[in-house]
Amino acid sequence: MNIEEVRDYCFTLKNTTECFPFDDVNLVFKVENKMYLLLPLDAEEPKITVKCDPDRVEELRERYQAVEPAFHFNKKYWNSICLNRDMPEAAIKSWIHHSYREVIAKLPKKTRETYEGE
């Protein structure tokens, strides 16, 4: 997947918004005003940075060897995924969806209920 394909996929997820650059190098994607993904604006070897369930960090890093801790956030909660030909599109989409669901799971119950079945 390339950056534009990742961006397009994010917008298929309910209530996703893209914000102006988070910093000099990343766009931020949010759901219900909570960040779930950072996307590089320009990078030779781009990596997307996603929310990660801290209880599954090691398991997921083992399964997807391209995953690295993101040091500009608490390492327990964010990971970077290389966007390259070696990483299957299904795996990247799975990580993005996982990150999105992580944010939804932490929303107030009433708001969370509007996402049931997704």
C-alpha positions in Angstrom: 0.0 0.0 0.0 1.1 3.5 -0.6 0.3 6.6 1.5 -2.7 7.6 -0.6 -4.2 4.1 -0.3 -3.8 4.1 3.4 -5.4 7.5 3.5 -8.3 6.3 1.4 -8.8 3.2 3.6 -8.9 5.4 6.8 -11.8 7.3 5.3 -13.8 4.1 4.9 -13.9 3.8 8.7 -16.9 5.5 10.3 -16.5 9.2 11.4 -12.8 9.3 10.6 -11.4 12.8 10.1 -8.0 14.0 8.9 -6.5 16.8 10.7 -3.9 19.4 9.7 -0.4 18.1 10.3 0.2 16.9 13.8 3.8 18.0 13.5 6.1 18.8 10.6 6.1 15.3 9.2 2.7 13.6 10.0 -1.0 14.0 9.3 -3.2 12.7 12.1 -6.4 10.7 11.7 -9.0 10.7 14.4 -12.3 9.1 15.3 -14.6 11.0 17.7 -11.7 13.5 18.1 -9.3 10.8 19.4 -6.1 10.0 17.4 -5.7 6.5 16.0 -3.1 6.9 13.2 -0.3 9.1 12.1 0.6 9.2 8.4 3.9 10.7 7.1 3.6 13.7 4.8 6.8 12.9 3.0 9.3 10.1 3.7 11.6 8.0 1.7 10.7 4.9 3.7 7.3 5.8 5.1 5.9 4.2 8.2 2.4 4.7 9.6 2.1 4.9 13.4 -1.0 3.3 15.0 -2.5 2.8 18.4 -1.7 -0.6 19.8 -3.2 -2.7 22.6 -0.4 -2.8 25.2 -1.3 -6.4 26.2 -0.7 -7.6 22.6 2.4 -5.6 21.7 4.9 -8.5 21.8 2.6 -10.9 20.0 1.9 -8.4 17.2 5.6 -7.5 16.8 6.4 -11.2 16.5 3.8 -11.7 13.9 4.6 -8.6 11.9 8.4 -8.2 12.0 8.1 -4.7 10.4 6.5 -3.3 13.5 8.6 -1.0 15.6 7.9 1.0 18.7 7.2 4.7 18.1 9.4 6.7 20.4 7.5 10.0 20.0 4.7 8.4 22.0 4.5 6.1 25.0 6.0 2.9 23.6 3.3 0.8 25.2 0.6 2.3 23.1 1.9 3.2 19.7 3.8 1.3 17.0 5.1 2.0 13.5 4.4 -0.1 10.5 6.6 0.1 7.4 4.7 0.8 4.2 6.6 -1.3 1.8 6.1 -4.2 -0.6 7.0 -6.7 2.0 4.0 -5.9 4.2 0.8 -7.4 2.9 -2.0 -4.9 2.3 -4.3 -7.1 4.4 -1.9 -6.8 7.4 -1.7 -3.0 7.1 -5.5 -2.7 6.9 -5.8 -5.1 9.9 -3.4 -2.9 12.0 -5.3 0.3 11.0 -8.6 -1.3 11.9 -7.2 -2.6 15.2 -6.0 0.9 16.0 -9.4 2.3 15.2 -11.2 -0.2 17.3 -8.7 0.5 20.2 -9.9 4.1 20.2 -13.6 3.1 19.9 -13.3 0.7 22.9 -12.2 3.6 25.1 -15.1 5.9 24.2 -18.0 6.4 26.6 -20.5 3.6 26.4 -23.3 5.6 24.8 -21.0 6.8 22.0 -19.4 3.4 21.6 -22.8 1.8 21.0 -23.2 3.7 17.7 -20.2 1.7 16.4 -21.6 -1.7 17.3 -21.4 -4.2 14.5 -18.6 -2.5 12.6 
